Amino acid sequence: MKFAPALRSTTVVTSLLIAAAASCTNGVATTDQGNPGGGSGGAPVANGGAPVANGGAPVTSGGGAPGNPDCPGAAAYSISDLEQPSQYALWSTSHDATAGGVQNPMGAFTASQLPDGHYAVHTSGTGFTTWGAGVAVNTSAAKKCLDFSKFTGIKFRAKGPANLTIAAQVPGVVPVASGGTCADNCYDSHKTSISVGADFAEYTLYWSQFQQAGWGTPAAFSGSAVTLIDFEVGAGDMPFDFWIDDVAFTDQPPPTTGAGGATGAGGTTGGAGAPPSGGSGGAIVVPSHQFSDVLTEAQFNQMFPNRNGFYTYAGLAAAAAKFPLFAAIGDAATQKREVAAFLGNVARETGNLKFIDELSPQSNYCQSGNAQYPCAAGQDYHGRGPMQISWNYNYGAAGAALGANLLANPGLVSSDATVSWETAIWFWMTVMAGGRTAHTVMVQNAGFGLTINVINGNIECNGGNSEAVNQRVNAYKSFCALLGVDPGANLTC
């Protein structure tokens, strides 16, 4: 069984994952899905009343009315280049309410000067343990000048190094009391993630990459409705220090292939799903990254020679295409480690891909009283698929993210190979523990052991089940060897 996603309450700030009773998964792996926990909550306010997209309950600064009404940057589709002090009112810093946490700047927002004389956002800090911290820019001034419906995404310059989550907030995730249309479980904003390097580079993100995590009320997304763009670092990325500059829209069509690609002159590799960025003088290059570049069908067959025929490579590759950040951030070694880590955990969960359904379920795993994802009559939500997704709230959240009604038809996870793999990658990319997903753990090269913490830490880590941990580690090391990559440090939890 699996942990629920780190949910965000609209009334309290907390970071709990409450464990449910343990159960055996397919008679092989024992994992703990738990009840849906409360993540960072509250009704954040920034920019003089516009809610911040991260859903936390941040302490904010830098509010005020939008400036720059004469639209000097309209030709460049500029949202904010920070060259005029009148733009500072569009920006705010935000963070969770962790006692002792520090974020700079404090008080009214001001930009920082770069060595070349230009200005940019610069924020740094440490000590935030609930959801983290970030900076946000209000798009209201740009809306006076630009037709948002023509745009396909955003671009900006950034440097860190940092792992950034970028949220594009629309009214559908904002509570009615704060001017939006969301009535319950609000602030599940549409997000995507990138890793930025130590040098300034340009990053392009397309609206098609932005997705809700699935724990909140589903909301339709339209680029023309975006009211706020938030740049966040998670609680697992403390301390943090990053820069943002030249935020603008793009009207270029998204590339037809996946993420990654070559590096621009003087730049760093672009975020997953977006063209790689060029640094100073660098050019944006359409990427040619494919999932098969990281894992071939022949390698997959070597990893699981005796697997159940239901688990096809074609299903895995099709599912990976739906998550453009999966196995697509960082250099080739980082991407291979992520695939090895994902499949190493899958191997433990399913007895090397032999089992599809949980053996001898202890119950129907229906959390009664869950208004957002109520159990369907006659259905049960036992563990299914590569990550043994379980409980109605996880089927509901995964289904909302994938566009499949898994609450009404959970059996799709056992009968459709692509959907089955999609739920596993959704879990890998979405479910959070300690401020990180398993995906961000591997992207950050923090060590395979932390993925076990995310997936099943309450049962297996800290001496809970050393045999299970060793099975995961051994599978990961074996898959790394097959892919020709060093497994790295911090292998156990």
PyMOL commands that set and color helices and strands:
alter all, ss='L'
color gray80, all
select helices_A, chain A and resi 74-76+85-90+140-143+148-150+171-173+176-178+207-209+223-225+235-237+291-294+297-303+313-321+332-350+392-402+412-415+417-430+438-443+449-460+466-483
alter helices_A, ss='H'
color red, helices_A
select strands_A, chain A and resi 6-8+23-25+29-31+37-39+59-61+78-80+91-95+102-104+112-113+119-126+133-138+153-159+162-169+190-196+201-206+228-233+240-250+432-433+436-437
alter strands_A, ss='S'
color yellow, strands_A
deselect
rebuild
show_as cartoon
